[in-house]
Amino acid sequence: MQEIKFDDAIDRIRARDPRYPRDAYLFVREALDFTQKLISRENRGLVRHVTGQELLQGIRKFAIEQFGPMAATVLDEWSIKECQDFGNIVFNMVEIGLLARTDKDSREDFENAYDFTEAFRKPFLPEAKAMERHPVAAPKK
């Protein structure tokens, strides 16, 4: 099999499916590398296939690390509004041969894994705002 150049492959994907910009594909590729490193560390250097759910958790961590409080804004700018959008990007890359999949992998792995507000905005809310959303009962006298 001939190796596909990443930039050429993304151009081909975007010609078929222009929903997501090039930067979204680059981000997902980098988030996959980040996730593989996390899993490798947890498994004493053993490299293995990353599941959709693992990738979504890695994407969340990577986005927060890379963009901080701007993570939700950046993702929204890239038309990524829910976990399924990450699945669309991943499977576009699978279909063109940039990523591999197993028989157990499916687009459904990326459905409703987490709420974007909870995942990308809540970690940066001031404590008072977080308390308004989840009030703690006052101690009884």
Beta strands, then each sheet from edge to edge (+ up, - down):
end
